[in-house]
Amino acid sequence: MLFFLADSKQQAFGTNGKLQQHAQNTGAHRALVDTYATNVLEQPAVKLDKLTDAEKYQTAAKAHATSWRDSVSGLLIGANTDLMSFSNSFTSFYNPLMNMAQNIATDDNRAQFVKGLQILVSQIEDKRTKADGALDALKSFRNDVADDHGHFLELAAKSKSLYEGDKGIISQLENRQDAIRQAMSTDLSIIAGGAALTVVGGLAIAVGLLAEIPSGGASTAIVLGGLAAVGGGTVAMGVAGADFTSKKSELAKNITDLANIKSEIGLLSGVELQFNNLALANEKAEQSLKSMADTWTLLHTQFNGVITKLHDDVNPDDGPFLAYELDSAKKDWESVHDTAQLINNQLSTLPVDKSGLVTKAA
């Protein structure tokens, strides 16, 4: 008797919608991994001279992202395509199996029914093997991503130690910038004081003074024009003018260096966050794919359970039960096919979201 299966919440030949859910989850998380992997490939290079491993780490990470794009991603698409393939097979077997189920007690019908199930079991084994292979590739990719994330956590920690804090390079540059600006202010005060008796030159210098310090040297031409108007001024004015010109160049370089370092640190922080998100998305994809592989294993057990019982104990009462299970499974596999087809269509046309792409500050 096959009624031992009736107490189970599992269908004899279907999954009660489980494969649909696993397909949806795997497809969604694959799309997320696709997004983050694409962003990794398009990351600008992190350039901080104290972080000598940054280029090496980023090159390795891009190689791993390329592996996802060229290999691993396709295996997940294949796992989804396998759902459609088996759904089509089950549908093609449905009518012959249903006809044989009506008279399952006859030796020929029973033998042919078992043969049909065995063919489907061999297909299930193939799908399970492919899902396991995709899962192994996904696990390997997970390890690569974990390494990449660890590397950029390391770089972020080094960056904080070397560039940030009271004794970091940023603080040193900011302190030096304050000192330069103060020295420039002193120079300009000397220049302005010496030019005070010359109305035209003094006025030009005064106008320049108002804009010089916050502009980082943009109004220097006004100040120097004022100096020309007073005929070169005093010796003190000349010394201050020379020092001012030197400080102006140093300030410009300081401002550029500080902006570049802050931009690179911001980029590094964004890159580290990308790897964190990639690791999480990949973990979810792996969990979903594992659930799919486990469900193929469960189906293998269920089909073989029916085959074993048909070998051991068959009577006419089993016919209606088999017919019911076949009909129920047909509906389930049709839904699986429709879901997998929809996922394939969506993933083939879904644009990669690049809104999270980390870029350097302008």
LUMDREN-277412 format. One record per residue (C-alpha): x, y, z; residue in one letter. Coordinates in pm, whole numbers. Example, Ala and Ser with C-alpha at 12.3 -4.5 7.8 and 13.67 -1.06 7.14 Angstrom:
BEGIN
<kolba <1230; -450; 780>; 'a'> <kolba <1367; -106; 714>; 's'> 
//
This chain:
BEGIN
<kolba <0; 0; 0>; 'm'> <kolba <117; 348; -86>; 'l'> <kolba <-95; 527; 169>; 'f'> <kolba <213; 563; 393>; 'f'> <kolba <281; 876; 188>; 'l'> <kolba <-57; 1029; 260>; 'a'> <kolba <42; 1121; 614>; 'd'> <kolba <330; 1332; 488>; 's'> <kolba <295; 1699; 407>; 'k'> <kolba <516; 1630; 106>; 'q'> <kolba <375; 1541; -231>; 'q'> <kolba <492; 1212; -376>; 'a'> <kolba <612; 1378; -698>; 'f'> <kolba <618; 1749; -616>; 'g'> <kolba <743; 1998; -358>; 't'> <kolba <433; 2192; -247>; 'n'> <kolba <572; 2516; -386>; 'g'> <kolba <911; 2489; -216>; 'k'> <kolba <1110; 2494; -538>; 'l'> <kolba <921; 2803; -650>; 'q'> <kolba <1026; 2985; -336>; 'q'> <kolba <1385; 2866; -362>; 'h'> <kolba <1397; 2977; -725>; 'a'> <kolba <1264; 3322; -638>; 'q'> <kolba <1510; 3366; -353>; 'n'> <kolba <1807; 3242; -556>; 't'> <kolba <1717; 3466; -848>; 'g'> <kolba <1676; 3774; -631>; 'a'> <kolba <2002; 3722; -445>; 'h'> <kolba <2186; 3640; -767>; 'r'> <kolba <2074; 3978; -903>; 'a'> <kolba <2210; 4148; -591>; 'l'> <kolba <2545; 3970; -619>; 'v'> <kolba <2553; 4071; -985>; 'd'> <kolba <2508; 4434; -885>; 't'> <kolba <2783; 4436; -625>; 'y'> <kolba <3023; 4233; -841>; 'a'> <kolba <2974; 4477; -1129>; 't'> <kolba <3043; 4767; -896>; 'n'> <kolba <3364; 4598; -781>; 'v'> <kolba <3475; 4566; -1143>; 'l'> <kolba <3413; 4936; -1201>; 'e'> <kolba <3567; 5066; -879>; 'q'> <kolba <3826; 5340; -926>; 'p'> <kolba <4171; 5252; -794>; 'a'> <kolba <4241; 5346; -432>; 'v'> <kolba <4563; 5550; -430>; 'k'> <kolba <4710; 5617; -86>; 'l'> <kolba <5089; 5603; -81>; 'd'> <kolba <5103; 5458; 271>; 'k'> <kolba <4873; 5167; 177>; 'l'> <kolba <5110; 4975; -46>; 't'> <kolba <4886; 4665; -71>; 'd'> <kolba <4578; 4850; -199>; 'a'> <kolba <4650; 4792; -568>; 'e'> <kolba <4728; 4422; -513>; 'k'> <kolba <4411; 4367; -311>; 'y'> <kolba <4193; 4552; -558>; 'q'> <kolba <4338; 4360; -852>; 't'> <kolba <4260; 4029; -678>; 'a'> <kolba <3908; 4145; -595>; 'a'> <kolba <3841; 4240; -956>; 'k'> <kolba <3964; 3896; -1066>; 'a'> <kolba <3715; 3734; -826>; 'h'> <kolba <3434; 3956; -954>; 'a'> <kolba <3528; 3856; -1309>; 't'> <kolba <3502; 3490; -1205>; 's'> <kolba <3151; 3556; -1078>; 'w'> <kolba <3051; 3730; -1401>; 'r'> <kolba <3207; 3474; -1637>; 'd'> <kolba <3138; 3150; -1448>; 's'> <kolba <2955; 3136; -1116>; 'v'> <kolba <2663; 3355; -1219>; 's'> <kolba <2594; 3129; -1517>; 'g'> <kolba <2577; 2823; -1291>; 'l'> <kolba <2296; 2985; -1094>; 'l'> <kolba <2114; 3062; -1417>; 'i'> <kolba <2162; 2696; -1509>; 'g'> <kolba <2008; 2585; -1180>; 'a'> <kolba <1702; 2790; -1263>; 'n'> <kolba <1689; 2656; -1619>; 't'> <kolba <1701; 2301; -1479>; 'd'> <kolba <1373; 2368; -1300>; 'l'> <kolba <1208; 2442; -1634>; 'm'> <kolba <1373; 2139; -1792>; 's'> <kolba <1244; 1896; -1531>; 'f'> <kolba <902; 2060; -1531>; 's'> <kolba <881; 1995; -1904>; 'n'> <kolba <990; 1633; -1854>; 's'> <kolba <731; 1571; -1584>; 'f'> <kolba <460; 1724; -1801>; 't'> <kolba <556; 1499; -2093>; 's'> <kolba <544; 1191; -1866>; 'f'> <kolba <218; 1291; -1700>; 'y'> <kolba <-35; 1140; -1942>; 'n'> <kolba <140; 803; -1986>; 'p'> <kolba <191; 771; -1610>; 'l'> <kolba <-168; 871; -1540>; 'm'> <kolba <-298; 609; -1783>; 'n'> <kolba <-83; 338; -1626>; 'm'> <kolba <-185; 444; -1276>; 'a'> <kolba <-547; 353; -1352>; 'q'> <kolba <-448; -14; -1370>; 'n'> <kolba <-132; -13; -1162>; 'i'> <kolba <-190; -365; -1029>; 'a'> <kolba <-115; -524; -1366>; 't'> <kolba <245; -634; -1403>; 'd'> <kolba <307; -453; -1732>; 'd'> <kolba <159; -122; -1614>; 'n'> <kolba <347; -141; -1288>; 'r'> <kolba <676; -216; -1468>; 'a'> <kolba <625; 67; -1717>; 'q'> <kolba <519; 306; -1440>; 'f'> <kolba <834; 223; -1244>; 'v'> <kolba <1046; 264; -1556>; 'k'> <kolba <897; 608; -1613>; 'g'> <kolba <971; 709; -1255>; 'l'> <kolba <1325; 578; -1284>; 'q'> <kolba <1386; 796; -1590>; 'i'> <kolba <1262; 1096; -1393>; 'l'> <kolba <1480; 994; -1098>; 'v'> <kolba <1787; 992; -1322>; 's'> <kolba <1698; 1345; -1431>; 'q'> <kolba <1653; 1449; -1069>; 'i'> <kolba <1999; 1310; -993>; 'e'> <kolba <2142; 1516; -1279>; 'd'> <kolba <1971; 1835; -1159>; 'k'> <kolba <2086; 1773; -803>; 'r'> <kolba <2445; 1716; -918>; 't'> <kolba <2440; 2042; -1114>; 'k'> <kolba <2289; 2231; -821>; 'a'> <kolba <2557; 2088; -592>; 'd'> <kolba <2825; 2197; -842>; 'g'> <kolba <2682; 2548; -853>; 'a'> <kolba <2673; 2548; -473>; 'l'> <kolba <3039; 2446; -454>; 'd'> <kolba <3132; 2729; -693>; 'a'> <kolba <2927; 2972; -486>; 'l'> <kolba <3101; 2860; -167>; 'k'> <kolba <3441; 2909; -332>; 's'> <kolba <3336; 3256; -443>; 'f'> <kolba <3215; 3326; -88>; 'r'> <kolba <3563; 3243; 43>; 'n'> <kolba <3719; 3476; -214>; 'd'> <kolba <3483; 3757; -118>; 'v'> <kolba <3555; 3698; 250>; 'a'> <kolba <3928; 3733; 175>; 'd'> <kolba <3865; 4052; -22>; 'd'> <kolba <3650; 4197; 254>; 'h'> <kolba <3916; 4110; 510>; 'g'> <kolba <4182; 4282; 302>; 'h'> <kolba <3983; 4603; 278>; 'f'> <kolba <3898; 4596; 646>; 'l'> <kolba <4274; 4575; 701>; 'e'> <kolba <4332; 4870; 468>; 'l'> <kolba <4059; 5071; 639>; 'a'> <kolba <4221; 5007; 979>; 'a'> <kolba <4564; 5107; 847>; 'k'> <kolba <4414; 5416; 688>; 's'> <kolba <4258; 5521; 1015>; 'k'> <kolba <4586; 5465; 1197>; 's'> <kolba <4810; 5640; 944>; 'l'> <kolba <4590; 5916; 810>; 'y'> <kolba <4331; 5996; 1076>; 'e'> <kolba <4344; 6088; 1445>; 'g'> <kolba <4547; 6355; 1625>; 'd'> <kolba <4879; 6223; 1495>; 'k'> <kolba <4765; 6118; 1150>; 'g'> <kolba <4872; 6267; 818>; 'i'> <kolba <4542; 6451; 775>; 'i'> <kolba <4585; 6622; 1111>; 's'> <kolba <4944; 6711; 1022>; 'q'> <kolba <4835; 6862; 690>; 'l'> <kolba <4553; 7054; 854>; 'e'> <kolba <4787; 7189; 1123>; 'n'> <kolba <5041; 7286; 859>; 'r'> <kolba <4768; 7455; 657>; 'q'> <kolba <4667; 7662; 960>; 'd'> <kolba <5032; 7762; 1009>; 'a'> <kolba <5070; 7857; 642>; 'i'> <kolba <4755; 8067; 647>; 'r'> <kolba <4873; 8242; 965>; 'q'> <kolba <5211; 8316; 807>; 'a'> <kolba <5042; 8448; 495>; 'm'> <kolba <4823; 8670; 708>; 's'> <kolba <5134; 8810; 877>; 't'> <kolba <5301; 8871; 541>; 'd'> <kolba <4994; 9050; 411>; 'l'> <kolba <4973; 9263; 723>; 's'> <kolba <5334; 9375; 668>; 'i'> <kolba <5264; 9447; 303>; 'i'> <kolba <4945; 9637; 385>; 'a'> <kolba <5115; 9838; 659>; 'g'> <kolba <5396; 9946; 431>; 'g'> <kolba <5154; 10048; 159>; 'a'> <kolba <4919; 10247; 382>; 'a'> <kolba <5056; 10586; 274>; 'l'> <kolba <5000; 10514; -94>; 't'> <kolba <4632; 10548; -161>; 'v'> <kolba <4604; 10367; -492>; 'v'> <kolba <4838; 10081; -404>; 'g'> <kolba <4705; 10054; -50>; 'g'> <kolba <4348; 10027; -174>; 'l'> <kolba <4437; 9751; -419>; 'a'> <kolba <4623; 9560; -150>; 'i'> <kolba <4339; 9603; 97>; 'a'> <kolba <4089; 9461; -151>; 'v'> <kolba <4319; 9166; -211>; 'g'> <kolba <4359; 9106; 161>; 'l'> <kolba <3988; 9055; 206>; 'l'> <kolba <3986; 8765; -37>; 'a'> <kolba <4337; 8623; -18>; 'e'> <kolba <4333; 8397; 286>; 'i'> <kolba <4002; 8212; 234>; 'p'> <kolba <4069; 8179; -140>; 's'> <kolba <4403; 8011; -85>; 'g'> <kolba <4582; 8254; -316>; 'g'> <kolba <4320; 8329; -581>; 'a'> <kolba <4342; 8707; -532>; 's'> <kolba <4721; 8725; -525>; 't'> <kolba <4721; 8921; -851>; 'a'> <kolba <4533; 9204; -684>; 'i'> <kolba <4785; 9220; -400>; 'v'> <kolba <5085; 9207; -631>; 'l'> <kolba <4926; 9472; -849>; 'g'> <kolba <4900; 9689; -542>; 'g'> <kolba <5267; 9634; -466>; 'l'> <kolba <5357; 9749; -816>; 'a'> <kolba <5152; 10062; -766>; 'a'> <kolba <5357; 10162; -459>; 'v'> <kolba <5681; 10109; -645>; 'g'> <kolba <5797; 9797; -465>; 'g'> <kolba <5750; 9936; -112>; 'g'> <kolba <5988; 9884; 179>; 't'> <kolba <6247; 9612; 238>; 'v'> <kolba <6007; 9450; 485>; 'a'> <kolba <5738; 9453; 220>; 'm'> <kolba <5976; 9284; -22>; 'g'> <kolba <6069; 9009; 221>; 'v'> <kolba <5705; 8957; 315>; 'a'> <kolba <5607; 8949; -50>; 'g'> <kolba <5864; 8680; -130>; 'a'> <kolba <5758; 8474; 169>; 'd'> <kolba <5395; 8521; 76>; 'f'> <kolba <5457; 8393; -277>; 't'> <kolba <5638; 8086; -139>; 's'> <kolba <5365; 8017; 114>; 'k'> <kolba <5099; 8054; -152>; 'k'> <kolba <5252; 7769; -353>; 's'> <kolba <5287; 7554; -42>; 'e'> <kolba <4927; 7624; 56>; 'l'> <kolba <4798; 7527; -287>; 'a'> <kolba <4985; 7195; -268>; 'k'> <kolba <4865; 7138; 89>; 'n'> <kolba <4503; 7197; -8>; 'i'> <kolba <4535; 6959; -304>; 't'> <kolba <4709; 6687; -101>; 'd'> <kolba <4453; 6710; 178>; 'l'> <kolba <4160; 6696; -62>; 'a'> <kolba <4310; 6398; -246>; 'n'> <kolba <4376; 6203; 73>; 'i'> <kolba <4026; 6267; 206>; 'k'> <kolba <3881; 6164; -131>; 's'> <kolba <4082; 5840; -137>; 'e'> <kolba <3986; 5760; 223>; 'i'> <kolba <3622; 5818; 134>; 'g'> <kolba <3665; 5586; -165>; 'l'> <kolba <3830; 5322; 53>; 'l'> <kolba <3544; 5337; 302>; 's'> <kolba <3291; 5295; 22>; 'g'> <kolba <3481; 5004; -130>; 'v'> <kolba <3496; 4824; 206>; 'e'> <kolba <3119; 4869; 242>; 'l'> <kolba <3067; 4726; -106>; 'q'> <kolba <3253; 4410; -10>; 'f'> <kolba <3047; 4381; 307>; 'n'> <kolba <2727; 4402; 101>; 'n'> <kolba <2864; 4158; -157>; 'l'> <kolba <2946; 3907; 117>; 'a'> <kolba <2595; 3933; 264>; 'l'> <kolba <2423; 3898; -75>; 'a'> <kolba <2640; 3600; -165>; 'n'> <kolba <2561; 3433; 168>; 'e'> <kolba <2188; 3469; 99>; 'k'> <kolba <2230; 3333; -254>; 'a'> <kolba <2421; 3036; -117>; 'e'> <kolba <2150; 2961; 140>; 'q'> <kolba <1879; 2973; -127>; 's'> <kolba <2073; 2753; -367>; 'l'> <kolba <2144; 2502; -90>; 'k'> <kolba <1772; 2484; -17>; 's'> <kolba <1714; 2415; -385>; 'm'> <kolba <1978; 2139; -390>; 'a'> <kolba <1831; 1988; -72>; 'd'> <kolba <1487; 1985; -232>; 't'> <kolba <1621; 1792; -531>; 'w'> <kolba <1758; 1540; -279>; 't'> <kolba <1418; 1519; -112>; 'l'> <kolba <1249; 1462; -448>; 'l'> <kolba <1497; 1185; -520>; 'h'> <kolba <1399; 1018; -192>; 't'> <kolba <1027; 1060; -258>; 'q'> <kolba <1036; 915; -609>; 'f'> <kolba <1250; 623; -496>; 'n'> <kolba <1013; 564; -205>; 'g'> <kolba <725; 515; -447>; 'v'> <kolba <938; 289; -669>; 'i'> <kolba <1033; 72; -371>; 't'> <kolba <673; 36; -258>; 'k'> <kolba <559; -52; -607>; 'l'> <kolba <815; -330; -609>; 'h'> <kolba <711; -458; -267>; 'd'> <kolba <336; -418; -240>; 'd'> <kolba <87; -323; -511>; 'v'> <kolba <-293; -350; -526>; 'n'> <kolba <-568; -175; -724>; 'p'> <kolba <-636; 69; -439>; 'd'> <kolba <-304; 237; -511>; 'd'> <kolba <-426; 360; -851>; 'g'> <kolba <-644; 649; -726>; 'p'> <kolba <-371; 759; -485>; 'f'> <kolba <-109; 765; -762>; 'l'> <kolba <-349; 952; -992>; 'a'> <kolba <-413; 1212; -723>; 'y'> <kolba <-42; 1257; -656>; 'e'> <kolba <37; 1285; -1027>; 'l'> <kolba <-234; 1546; -1078>; 'd'> <kolba <-123; 1744; -775>; 's'> <kolba <241; 1731; -884>; 'a'> <kolba <152; 1837; -1240>; 'k'> <kolba <3; 2159; -1106>; 'k'> <kolba <305; 2212; -884>; 'd'> <kolba <553; 2162; -1167>; 'w'> <kolba <357; 2390; -1398>; 'e'> <kolba <384; 2663; -1135>; 's'> <kolba <755; 2591; -1094>; 'v'> <kolba <804; 2622; -1469>; 'h'> <kolba <615; 2952; -1489>; 'd'> <kolba <812; 3095; -1198>; 't'> <kolba <1148; 2982; -1337>; 'a'> <kolba <1060; 3116; -1682>; 'q'> <kolba <964; 3452; -1536>; 'l'> <kolba <1290; 3466; -1340>; 'i'> <kolba <1493; 3383; -1651>; 'n'> <kolba <1314; 3654; -1849>; 'n'> <kolba <1362; 3912; -1576>; 'q'> <kolba <1728; 3833; -1516>; 'l'> <kolba <1808; 3850; -1887>; 's'> <kolba <1664; 4202; -1917>; 't'> <kolba <1727; 4338; -1568>; 'l'> <kolba <1973; 4630; -1582>; 'p'> <kolba <2253; 4621; -1327>; 'v'> <kolba <2196; 4884; -1060>; 'd'> <kolba <2503; 5107; -1044>; 'k'> <kolba <2361; 5363; -804>; 's'> <kolba <2583; 5221; -530>; 'g'> <kolba <2901; 5251; -737>; 'l'> <kolba <3169; 5421; -530>; 'v'> <kolba <3334; 5712; -707>; 't'> <kolba <3599; 5962; -613>; 'k'> <kolba <3497; 6306; -495>; 'a'> <kolba <3534; 6569; -763>; 'a'> 
//
